């Protein structure tokens, strides 16, 4: 997990009608009418990221304190959650995993490694990656078979340290290439069916005396999002020599979240390609964001709570609450017609589906 961020059973919510008013405990999950939530598995210890491998779930978990070096990667049969196997152990803060060509890739605190999907020994591919004292976040497999990873932003005076604040693309057997730059903590991302890359940005820190909003952005190869000179939606930071001209050349924010919301993951809703779901870790909620300005997400999340307005120039769009009551929503995975949600704080995984009744 991210350094400095802070076991219960899931509670089913209503499948239709208004949000379930009976889900009243602090562990209760509330979804909108027309959706249902169900347990997938529990008994985990600070799970971070999951991946699907055939009929199994691959689960990374800290299995102790953040810096204890006791992290694990587990294989768990989806049809029998008690069928569990430790594939790799004694890992330092494993926050990212990805399955590619029968190999498992693992991001630890600041190193990237790979090993056989059946377990055994991990081979270090990249070590001593630039980072800002926090973990590098999750891993993503691109449609072209590359591993995408982040090096969190750290400072050298008023500029980012070379190699940090960058989203990288690694083709196995080759040197990594910078895909986009100018991020503080590009922790989680996803590809839409049309190939669009969506990235959540954790912009934590104080800039010119005020906290920065967190973001959801659309990424294209070669983009520079401007950190630390620019934050939020093209906002210059005077302390770091940011200017209007510098920030005007950065991509717009697609959505802005409250400072400290900590968006750790984004997924395309399995039931609507035009809706993006973002986990706000600190706020214990998952929000629905239209993939394009003007999209109607009312059928997926009827209760509006987003602070930002729609901008005809591609600026921040409004978003709505979708799921509340998950203690620490860490990672989201669209798996067929269901959304799998990793609850870091609750040590569990739940599934959200559209109701058929």
Residue, then its C-alpha position, 0 to 999 in steps of 0.5 A: x500500500x502507499x506508505x502513510x495510508x491507513x477483517x470483516x464480512x461483506x454485507x449484501x445490498x439490494x439488487x433493485x430499487x433504492x440503495x439498501x437502507x438495511x446495510x447499516x454497519x460500518x462494514x456494510x456495502x451500499x450499491x444503487x438499485x439494479x445492482x447486487x454485491x456478493x462475497x468472493x473470498x475473505x481471510x486476506x491480509x491487506x490485499x493489494x492487486x489481483x489478476x485472473x489466470x484461468x480458473x484461479x485468482x492471483x492475489x498479492x497481499x502485504x501479509x503484515x506491516x507495509x515494510x515487514x517484508x512478509x508480503x505474498x502472492x497467492x493462487x486461489x481457486x475461484x470455485x473453491x476459495x479454500x483452495x489456496x497456495x502461496x506462490x511467492x513470499x517474503x516480499x517487500x510491499x507487493x502492490x502490483x501483479x500482472x500475468x503475461x505469457x504464463x509468467x507472473x510479474x510483481x512490483x515490490x516497493x521499488x523493484x520489478x520482478x517476474x517468475x513462473x506462474x506456478x510459483x518458485x523463484x522471482x527474477x529481478x528485472x528492474x531494481x532501485x527504481x526512482x520513487x518518493x518513499x511510497x510504493x510504485x503502485x499497480x501493474x497493467x498489461x497493455x493490449x500490445x503485451x507490454x507491462x505498464x508501471x509507474x515510478x512515483x515522483x520525487x524532487x530535485x529542486x523544482x524539477x522531478x528527479x530524472x526517471x521519476x514521475x513517469x509511466x513506463x512501458x516494458x516489452x519483456x526482454x527489452x529496455x523500458x520506454x517512457x510512455x508519459x511523464x509529469x505524475x506524482x503517483x500514477x498508482x492505477x490505470x486501465x485500458x478501455x475496449x477502444x484502447x484508451x488508457x485511463x490513469x488515476x493520479x494521486x497528487x498528494x502534497x501542498x502546492x503554493x500553500x494549498x493541497x492539490x486535487x487528485x485526478x483521473x486523466x486520459x493518457x496518450x504516448x508522449x504526454x507530459x502532465x507537468x508535475x511539479x510545475x502543474x497540478x490539477x487541471x492545468x494549474x501552475x505552481x509558482x513555488x516550482x516555477x510553474x507558469x500559465x504557458x507551461x501548464x496550458x500545454x499539459x493535458x486536461x484533467x478528465x475528473x478532479x477529486x477532493x485532495x487526499x481522496x487517493x484514487x488507487x484504481x480505475x476500471x471500465x464498468x462491465x455493464x457500460x463501456x461509457x462509465x469509468x469506476x474509480x476507487x477513492x481509497x481514503x474516502x471509502x467509496x467508488x465513484x462512477x465517471x462518464x468516459x466522455x463529457x455529457x455521458x449519462x451515468x444515471x442508470x449506474x449511479x443515481x446519486x450525484x456527489x461530484x464537485x466538478x463541472x463539465x467543460x466543453x473543452x474536455x475539462x473535468x466532468x461530474x461524477x457520482x457515487x456508486x459504491x460506499x461502505x468498503x473500508x479501503x477499496x484498493x483495486x478494481x478489476x472488470x472480470x466478465x460481467x462482474x466488477x471485482x473489488x479488493x478491500x485492503x482494509x477488510x481483507x476481502x474481495x467482493x463482486x458487483x453485478x447488475x441485477x437480473x430481477 
